[in-house]
Amino acid sequence: MNRPKKCTVIKSALLLAVLCTATVVQAAEVGKVTLLSGSLLAKKANGSMRVLGAKSSVEAGDTLSTQGKGYAQVRFSDGSTLILQPDTTLTIDKFSYDAAKPVADSVAFTLVQGGVRSNAGLLGKRSKDSVQMVTPSASINMQAANVIVQYVKPTAEAVAAARHAYLLASTAALDVSMQATRSDMPAPAVIQPLLLAQLNIPLPTGVTPTATGSTPPLPPGLYVQVIDGLIAVTNTGGAQNFSAGQFGFTPNPRQAPVLVPKNPGLQVTLPPAFSAPPPVSGTSNAPKSNAVDCEVR
């Protein structure tokens, strides 16, 4: 009579062990913080928060946030790196890498705001279609490229600046069309999209830079700069490939990405420690940090 109860207990224990094992696998480390300047927070799916320091582990599902003027570099298990710029929020949705199982390669990030520099690792080089970054304006197939991605969230000031730029661009386009209808004016060979006129625009009345002589803020939208390699940017408006040395922009998910003829104003000034050469193997010259990894309750 007791045998069925005993079997039930054994099955329950085995099920609990399987669930615990699955939890451990899901929470496995996928990378480490290798360089840090300022504060870096990690928020888990359950809402718990950690303050990360150098050598802290990061896991799939973590949402990383740099605070203030802080920078952080994360090195993943395949050798790829992400450098988070100040005021950046990025979620590691998925990171699946096994050196012996290329078929299982899969990486997915979500850039909520701010900017990152991504350097490809072994996974991106062998599985070029398996590294994706999603932003509010478009999705990016990172392939094996080294790229800078920056997403500027709309603010009241940025919306006013974009509206001002659009009006200026519309007026400029009207002038061009009127010139083209005159018999004594040559027709323009190329009419640039209005989007390009929204870059490096003058600030509207009442909006001032954050400091004297500083660069005006970028209009809201997604910006990309390809250092080397090739990426594909896609949204509901269309798709565009960008190769080494090129810049791209899209203001929202409904307008197709466009090629920008020059740097629209992306500026990445890394702290000195981030530009230092890596330590020689076998030495202990890695940058030291007094930061700690602790949980915020």
N, C-alpha and C positions, 0 to 999 in steps of 0.2 A: 504493500500500500504506500510505502514511503518512497519507492523508486521514482515515480513521476515527479514528485516534489524535488527530489535530489537533482534530477535531470534539468528541471526548470531552473534551479539555482545555478547550476553549472552553465547553462545556456545564457542566463542573464549576466553572469560574470564574464563570459567570453565576449558578449555583445558590448559590455562596458569597456573591456580592454581594447576592442576594435575601435570604439568611438574615441577613446583617449588617444590611441595611436594616430587616428586620423586628425585629431586636434593638434597633436604635436607636429605632424607633417605639414599641416596647413600653416602653422605659425613658424615654420623653419626660417632661419636667417637667409636672406638673399644678398645682403651686402653689408658694408660697414662705412661709418663716417670716417674718412681719412684726413680731411682738413676742415677746420672750423674757425671762423672769425665772427664772434657775436653769438647770439642765442639761436638754437634750433629746437623746435618742438615736434613731437610725433604723436598723432592722434590715431587711435585704433578704431576699428569699426564699432566696438562696444562703447565708445565715448571716452575711454581712459586716455590720459595724456602722460607723456614722458618728456623730460628735458634731456636732450641728447648731448653727449660730449664726443671728443675724438675717440675713436675705436668703438663707439657704440654700434650695436647691431640694428639693422633695419629689416623689416619683414614685409611680405606681400600683404596688402591691405592697409599699410601705414599711410597716413597723410602727413607729409613733412611741411613745416612752415618756418621760414627764416623770419626773424624779428628785427624790425628797424633796419639798420645798415648791415646786418649780418650776411655772411657768405658761408656756404657749406658745400663740401665735395663728398659724394658717396661713390664708393667703388663697389661694383657688383661682382658676383661670383664668376662671370665670364670675362672679367677684365675691363668691361665698359665703365665709364664714369659719367656722373651728372654733377655739374656745378650749379647750385641754386643761388640766384642773385638776391639782393635785399627785397623784403616784402613779397616773397614768392611762396605760393602754396601749390604743392604737387602731390598727387596720390599715386602710389605704386599699386595699380589694380591687379597686375599679374606679373610674375617673373618666374618662368619655368626654363631651367637650363640644366642639362645633364651632358657632360662631355661625350658620353657613350651613346646618347640617344638624340641625334639631331632632329628626328621626326617630331619630338615633343617640344621643340623650341617655341616659346611664346612670351612676348613682353608687351605690356600695355601700361601706359601712364596717362594720367589726366592732369593737364596744367590748368589750374583754376584761375590763377593770376600770377603776374610777375614774369621772370625770365630764367631760362636755363641754358647752359651749354652742354651738349651731349656729344661724347666721344665714343665711337662704336667699339665693341669688344668682339670676342670670338663668335658669339651668337649672331650678331648682326652681319658678320662677314660670311657666315656659312648659310644663314637662313634670312635672306634680305627682306623677305615679305612678312617677317614675324615680329617686327618691332614697330609698334604703333604709339603715337601720342595724340590724344584727343584734347582739343581746346574748345571754348565756346564758339569760336568762329569757323573752325575747320578741323579735319583730321589729317595727320601727317604720317605717311609711310616713311620711316626714318632710314630704312635700308642699312647700308654700311657707312653712312655719312657722318662727318663731324659738323655739327650745326648749332647755331644759336637761335633759340625760339623765344619770342617775347609776346605775351598777351597783355594788352592794356585794357583794363576794365573801364566801361563808361562811367564818367563822373559828371556832375553838373557843369563844371568848367570845360571838360573835354567835349561834352555834347554841344555847348555853345560855340567852342572853337571849330568843331566839325561843321556845324550849321553855317558859320561864317565862311569857312573854306568852300563849302558847296555853293554858296551864293556867288563867291568870287569866281569859282570854276564855271558856273553857269553863264555868268556875264562874259567871261573870256571865250567860251564856246560860241556864244551868240555873236560876238565880234568877229570870230573866225568865219562863221557861216555867212555873215553879211559881206565880208570881204570876198568870199568865194563867189558870191552872186554878181559882183561887179566885173565888168569886162576888162577894166584896166588893172585888176589885181590878180596875180597868179594864184591858182588853187593850191592850198597846202598839200604837201605830199602825204603827211601823216597827221591825224588829229588824235592827240593823246587822250586816253580815258580820263574822265573827270576825277577818278580816284587819285591819280597822280598829283593833281593839284591840291589834294588834301594833305600832302606831306610837307613838312617844314613850313607850315603856314604861319602868318603873323597872328598874334593873339588878338582876340576881339576886345573892344573897349570894356574896361572894367576888370579884365583878367590880366594879372601880372605874374612874371616868373617867380619861382620860389626864392631866388637870390639875384642880386644885381649881376648882369652879364651871363646868367645861366641860360642853358638851352631851353626853349619853350617845350612844354610837355607834348609828347606824341599824341595824335588823335587816337581814339579807341580803336581796337582791332588787333589782328594777328600779324606779327612781323617775323620773317625768317631770314637768316643769313647762312648760306652754305659755305663752309670753310673748305671742305673737300668732299667728294662723293656726289650723290644724287638723292634727292627726296621728291616725294609727290604729295602735294597739298590738295585736298578734296573737300568740297562742301556741296550744298544743294544747288549752288549757282554754277558749279563747274569744277574743273580740275586743271592743275598746272604743275609741270615738272620744273625743278630748280637745280642747277648744277653748280660746281665750284665757282666761287666768286660772285654769285648772283644774290640779289635781295628780292624778297617778295612781300606782298601785303594783301590783306583782305579785311574790310571793316566789319563784316558780319557774316553769318552763315548763308545768307541769301545772295551775296555777291561773289562772283568767281574770283579766285586769287589772281593777282596780276604781277608781272615782272616790274620791279622798280629800277630805273636806270642807275641809281646811285644809293649809297647808304642813306636811309631816311632819317637817321639820327640815333641809331642803336649805339649805345656806349656801355662797354663792359670793362670796368677798371678793377681788376682783382687785387686783393691784398698781397703784399710782398711774399708771404709764405706760400701762396698759391702759384706763384711764378717761379719758385725755386726749383732747381733740378731734383729729381727723386734721389733718395739715399742709395748708395752703392750696396748691393746685396751682401749681407753678412755684417753690416755695420748698424749702429743704433743712432743714426743722425736724423731720424724722423722728427718732425716738429712736435714739441711737447705741449700738453694742454692740461690745465688744472680743472677743466670742465668735468662734470660727473653725469652719469646716467641715472636719473631718479624718476620715480613715478609721482605724478601730481594727483592727489586724491581729493 
